[in-house]
Amino acid sequence: MASPSNKKAGTTKLPSRLRRLFWDYKFGDLSWERDREFIMDRVLTTGDWASIKWLRSKLGDEEDLKDWIATHHQKLSPRQLRFWEIILEIPHKRVTEWLAARPQNVWEKRTVR
């Protein structure tokens, strides 16, 4: 996992509602400008709806979000990938290929009886 930089110059503070996502880092040292990739990772993999809305408003255009998902799709669950497929209009075939190429997790194989 990438860790945020320790530099403090040019920092824009994150909203306090994101604090719980970064419990293992010094929250006050995180900066959108410097730690953008790391922040996107945490919000998209473990964030709630309010966090995701904040991220989308911060990015401004959905191409950055699509690019992140294309590059880091293996970090998202099948359910999360299908969600973003619909929201961002990612081609179904592409998401299906991503899912087929990854090793299945034991939890993804479980069935409900």
C-alpha positions as CSV (number, residue, x, y, z in Angstrom):
1,M,0.0,0.0,0.0
2,A,1.3,3.4,-0.9
3,S,1.8,5.7,2.0
4,P,1.3,9.4,2.0
5,S,4.3,11.8,1.9
6,N,5.5,13.5,5.1
7,K,5.9,16.9,3.4
8,K,3.6,19.7,4.7
9,A,4.0,22.4,2.1
10,G,1.0,23.2,0.0
11,T,-1.6,21.2,1.9
12,T,-5.3,21.4,1.6
13,K,-7.0,19.8,4.6
14,L,-9.5,17.0,4.1
15,P,-13.1,17.2,5.5
16,S,-13.2,15.8,9.0
17,R,-15.9,13.2,7.9
18,L,-13.1,11.3,6.1
19,R,-11.0,10.9,9.3
20,R,-12.4,7.4,10.0
21,L,-11.1,6.2,6.7
22,F,-7.5,7.2,7.6
23,W,-7.4,5.8,11.2
24,D,-3.9,4.4,10.6
25,Y,-2.4,7.7,9.4
26,K,-2.0,11.2,11.0
27,F,-5.1,12.7,9.4
28,G,-4.0,16.3,9.7
29,D,-0.9,15.6,7.6
30,L,-2.9,14.3,4.6
31,S,-3.3,16.7,1.7
32,W,-5.4,16.3,-1.5
33,E,-2.7,17.8,-3.7
34,R,0.1,15.5,-2.3
35,D,-1.8,12.3,-1.4
36,R,-4.5,12.3,-4.1
37,E,-4.0,8.7,-5.3
38,F,-3.9,7.4,-1.7
39,I,-7.0,9.3,-0.8
40,M,-8.9,8.1,-3.9
41,D,-7.9,4.5,-3.0
42,R,-9.3,4.7,0.5
43,V,-12.5,6.5,-0.4
44,L,-13.3,4.2,-3.3
45,T,-12.4,0.9,-1.5
46,T,-13.8,1.7,2.0
47,G,-15.7,4.9,1.9
48,D,-19.4,5.5,2.5
49,W,-21.7,7.3,0.1
50,A,-21.0,10.7,1.6
51,S,-17.3,10.2,1.1
52,I,-17.8,9.1,-2.5
53,K,-19.9,12.1,-3.2
54,W,-17.2,14.3,-1.7
55,L,-14.6,12.6,-3.9
56,R,-16.7,13.0,-7.1
57,S,-17.2,16.7,-6.3
58,K,-13.4,17.1,-5.7
59,L,-12.5,15.4,-9.0
60,G,-14.7,17.6,-11.1
61,D,-14.7,15.4,-14.1
62,E,-15.4,11.7,-14.2
63,E,-12.4,10.9,-16.5
64,D,-10.1,10.9,-13.4
65,L,-12.4,8.5,-11.7
66,K,-12.6,6.2,-14.7
67,D,-8.8,6.3,-15.1
68,W,-8.3,5.3,-11.5
69,I,-10.8,2.5,-11.7
70,A,-9.2,1.2,-15.0
71,T,-5.8,1.2,-13.3
72,H,-6.8,-0.1,-9.9
73,H,-9.9,-2.2,-10.7
74,Q,-8.4,-5.2,-8.8
75,K,-8.8,-3.3,-5.5
76,L,-12.5,-3.1,-5.9
77,S,-15.0,-5.9,-5.2
78,P,-17.1,-7.3,-8.1
79,R,-20.1,-5.4,-6.6
80,Q,-18.2,-2.1,-6.5
81,L,-17.0,-2.6,-10.1
82,R,-20.6,-3.3,-11.3
83,F,-21.8,-0.2,-9.5
84,W,-19.2,2.0,-11.2
85,E,-19.9,0.3,-14.5
86,I,-23.4,1.7,-14.4
87,I,-22.6,5.1,-12.8
88,L,-19.7,5.9,-15.1
89,E,-20.9,4.0,-18.2
90,I,-17.9,1.8,-18.3
91,P,-18.5,-0.9,-21.0
92,H,-19.9,-4.1,-19.6
93,K,-17.6,-6.2,-21.6
94,R,-14.6,-4.4,-20.1
95,V,-15.7,-4.9,-16.5
96,T,-16.5,-8.6,-17.2
97,E,-13.0,-9.0,-18.6
98,W,-11.5,-7.4,-15.4
99,L,-13.5,-9.8,-13.2
100,A,-12.7,-12.9,-15.3
101,A,-9.0,-12.1,-15.2
102,R,-8.7,-11.9,-11.4
103,P,-8.4,-14.9,-9.1
104,Q,-11.6,-15.5,-7.2
105,N,-11.6,-14.8,-3.5
106,V,-13.0,-17.5,-1.2
107,W,-15.7,-15.1,-0.1
108,E,-16.8,-14.4,-3.6
109,K,-17.5,-18.2,-4.1
110,R,-19.9,-18.5,-1.2
111,T,-23.5,-19.3,-1.8
112,V,-26.7,-18.5,0.0
113,R,-28.9,-21.4,0.9
